[in-house]
Amino acid sequence: MSRTPDRTQRVADAIQRVVAKSIHDEIKDFDLRMVTVTRIDLARDFSEAIVRYSVLGDEAKKKECAEQLSKIASYLQRRIADEIKIHHIPHLKFLFDPSIEEGFKLEKLFDEINRQRKQDE
């Protein structure tokens, strides 16, 4: 039986809620509490979930967060199993999502353009 895209998306959304809540409410690492889970890409067969996340900071902080997230992956999988009733709990992989960081850069650029326009008037 194949899974419908709607069901896959609902499960991905539920996984995102569980992962984000667990990271923010249950993990004692301050740096991980600064992580934002931006999206879950769930395989159609639920075998794997790519957790896309963002964190502000330099490259060292991003690397440290990536390592910490990998260390708590099995804990997060148990939390998913506890919270969501699905037959197959996906293996979690983490991938840094630069979209929030890029959004901040664009916002700064637009602010600079607006300041320049006001000065030119």
HUSUL-V615180 format. One record per helix or strand of 2 or more residues. SS is the DSSP state (alpha for helix, beta for strand). FROM is the first residue (numbers start at 1). LEN is the number of residues. If there is no record, write none. Layout:
SS & FROM & LEN
SS & FROM & LEN
//
This chain:
alpha & 5 & 22
alpha & 30 & 4
beta & 36 & 7
beta & 48 & 7
alpha & 59 & 13
alpha & 73 & 11
beta & 91 & 6
alpha & 99 & 22
//
